Amino acid sequence: MEHNSIMRRRSVRKFEDRPVEQEKLEHLLRAAMQSPTAKDSRCWEFLVITDRAACEAISKMSEYAMCAAKAPAMVITMVNLHNTDPDTLWWVEDLSAATQTILIQAEEEGLGAVWLGMYPREERTSQLQAYFQLPEHIMPFAVIPLGYKQKEKPFEDRFDPAKVHWDTF
C-alpha cells in the first residue's frame, strides 16, 4: 500500500523554530472545511494562533499540552453551538472530522501536528474560552499545535487483522 499522507501521519510534538507560512495555514483550513458535517451544518469555527504568549498560556491548560509552548502555530477547532441541533451531539463527529482533516493536510504540507483533546473536559474548555474571550456559544473542541518537524518519525504499520471482523463478530 502506498504511503500517502494518511499512512505517514504521526503525532508530532517537537517543532523547528521557524514560522508556518500563511498560505499553508490557509490550506489546512480549506481542507478542514471540506470535511463532512451532519445535515451540512458546517458548525465549525477555527482560531489560528501564532502569538507566542498565547502558545505558552495554552501549554499550561492541560498536562498533555506542554508541546504547545514551542509550536510556531496552532489551530483551535471550535463548535458554534448556534449552528447545531440542540437535541443532538452530532457536532462532536463534525469537529472530529475537521480536526483529523487538519492533521492529514498538515502532513501533506510537510508539517507535523498533534491533536490535543480539550472537549469534553470543562476545566480545559473553560480556560480556552476565558483566555480568548470566546462568546458562550463558541465551544473549543481541540487544539492542534503544528509546525515543521524537528525530525521525521518512521512509518509504523498499525494494521491489526485481529481487530477486523467480516460479516459477524
C-alpha positions as CSV (number, residue, x, y, z in Angstrom):
1,M,0.0,0.0,0.0
2,E,1.2,3.4,-0.9
3,H,2.5,5.6,2.0
4,N,0.3,8.6,1.4
5,S,-0.3,11.4,3.9
6,I,-2.9,9.3,5.8
7,M,-0.4,6.5,6.2
8,R,2.6,8.8,7.0
9,R,0.8,11.0,9.6
10,R,2.1,10.7,13.1
11,S,1.7,12.8,16.2
12,V,4.5,15.3,16.3
13,R,5.2,17.3,19.4
14,K,8.6,18.9,18.6
15,F,8.9,21.6,16.0
16,E,11.6,23.6,14.3
17,D,11.8,27.2,15.4
18,R,10.5,28.7,12.2
19,P,7.1,30.1,11.3
20,V,4.5,28.4,9.3
21,E,3.6,30.2,6.1
22,Q,0.1,31.9,6.0
23,E,-0.6,30.0,2.7
24,K,0.0,26.6,4.4
25,L,-2.3,27.6,7.3
26,E,-5.0,28.6,4.8
27,H,-4.6,25.2,3.1
28,L,-5.2,23.5,6.4
29,L,-8.4,25.5,7.0
30,R,-9.6,24.9,3.4
31,A,-9.1,21.2,3.9
32,A,-10.9,21.2,7.2
33,M,-13.9,22.9,5.7
34,Q,-14.2,20.1,3.1
35,S,-14.9,17.7,6.0
36,P,-18.3,16.1,6.3
37,T,-20.9,17.6,8.7
38,A,-24.2,16.3,9.9
39,K,-27.1,18.0,8.0
40,D,-24.4,20.1,6.3
41,S,-24.4,22.3,9.4
42,R,-20.7,23.4,9.0
43,C,-20.9,24.3,12.7
44,W,-17.1,24.7,13.0
45,E,-15.1,27.8,13.7
46,F,-11.3,28.0,13.7
47,L,-9.0,30.1,15.7
48,V,-5.4,30.3,14.3
49,I,-2.8,31.1,16.9
50,T,0.8,32.3,16.1
51,D,1.2,34.6,19.2
52,R,4.0,33.2,21.5
53,A,2.3,34.3,24.7
54,A,-0.9,32.5,23.7
55,C,1.0,29.4,22.8
56,E,2.7,29.5,26.2
57,A,-0.6,30.0,28.0
58,I,-2.3,27.1,26.2
59,S,0.7,24.8,27.1
60,K,-0.4,25.2,30.8
61,M,-4.1,24.4,30.2
62,S,-3.6,20.6,30.3
63,E,-0.9,18.3,31.5
64,Y,-0.7,17.0,27.9
65,A,-0.3,20.4,26.2
66,M,3.3,21.2,27.0
67,C,4.3,20.9,23.4
68,A,2.1,23.9,22.6
69,A,4.7,26.2,24.2
70,K,7.2,25.7,21.3
71,A,4.7,25.3,18.5
72,P,5.1,28.0,15.8
73,A,1.3,27.9,15.1
74,M,-1.8,26.3,16.4
75,V,-5.4,25.8,15.2
76,I,-8.1,25.6,17.7
77,T,-11.2,23.8,16.3
78,M,-14.4,25.1,17.9
79,V,-18.1,24.5,17.5
80,N,-20.6,27.3,17.0
81,L,-23.5,26.0,19.1
82,H,-25.9,28.3,17.3
83,N,-25.3,26.2,14.2
84,T,-26.0,22.8,15.7
85,D,-29.1,20.8,16.5
86,P,-29.7,21.4,20.2
87,D,-31.1,17.9,20.7
88,T,-28.0,16.0,19.4
89,L,-24.3,16.0,19.8
90,W,-23.5,15.3,16.1
91,W,-21.2,18.3,16.2
92,V,-18.7,16.1,18.0
93,E,-18.3,14.0,14.9
94,D,-18.2,17.1,12.7
95,L,-15.4,18.6,14.7
96,S,-13.6,15.3,14.9
97,A,-13.6,15.0,11.1
98,A,-12.4,18.6,10.7
99,T,-9.6,18.1,13.3
100,Q,-8.4,14.8,11.6
101,T,-8.5,16.5,8.2
102,I,-6.2,19.3,9.5
103,L,-3.8,16.6,10.8
104,I,-3.7,14.9,7.4
105,Q,-3.4,18.1,5.5
106,A,-0.5,19.2,7.8
107,E,1.4,16.1,6.6
108,E,0.5,16.9,3.0
109,E,2.0,20.4,3.6
110,G,5.3,19.0,5.0
111,L,4.3,19.9,8.6
112,G,3.8,17.9,11.8
113,A,0.9,18.3,14.1
114,V,-0.7,16.7,17.2
115,W,-4.3,16.6,18.4
116,L,-4.7,17.9,21.9
117,G,-8.2,17.0,23.2
118,M,-9.9,19.8,25.1
119,Y,-13.6,18.9,24.9
120,P,-15.3,17.3,26.9
121,R,-13.1,18.4,29.8
122,E,-14.8,21.5,31.1
123,E,-11.7,22.6,33.0
124,R,-9.9,22.8,29.7
125,T,-12.6,24.3,27.5
126,S,-13.4,27.0,30.1
127,Q,-9.8,28.1,30.3
128,L,-9.6,28.5,26.5
129,Q,-13.0,30.3,26.5
130,A,-11.8,32.7,29.2
131,Y,-8.3,33.3,27.7
132,F,-9.6,34.1,24.2
133,Q,-12.8,35.8,25.5
134,L,-14.9,33.5,23.4
135,P,-18.7,34.0,23.3
136,E,-20.7,31.5,25.3
137,H,-22.0,29.8,22.1
138,I,-18.4,29.0,20.9
139,M,-17.0,25.8,22.5
140,P,-13.4,24.9,22.0
141,F,-13.0,21.3,20.8
142,A,-9.3,20.6,20.2
143,V,-6.0,22.4,20.0
144,I,-3.7,21.4,17.2
145,P,-0.1,22.6,17.7
146,L,1.8,22.4,14.4
147,G,5.0,23.4,12.6
148,Y,7.9,22.0,10.8
149,K,9.0,18.7,12.3
150,Q,12.3,18.5,14.2
151,K,12.7,15.0,12.9
152,E,10.7,12.5,10.8
153,K,9.0,9.7,12.6
154,P,9.3,6.4,10.7
155,F,6.2,4.7,9.3
156,E,4.6,2.3,11.7
157,D,2.1,-0.2,10.3
158,R,-0.7,-0.3,12.8
159,F,-2.9,-2.7,10.9
160,D,-4.1,-5.5,13.2
161,P,-6.2,-8.2,11.4
162,A,-7.4,-9.4,14.8
163,K,-9.4,-6.2,15.1
164,V,-11.2,-6.8,11.8
165,H,-14.4,-8.8,11.7
166,W,-16.0,-9.9,8.5
167,D,-19.8,-10.3,8.4
168,T,-20.0,-11.4,12.1
169,F,-18.2,-10.7,15.3
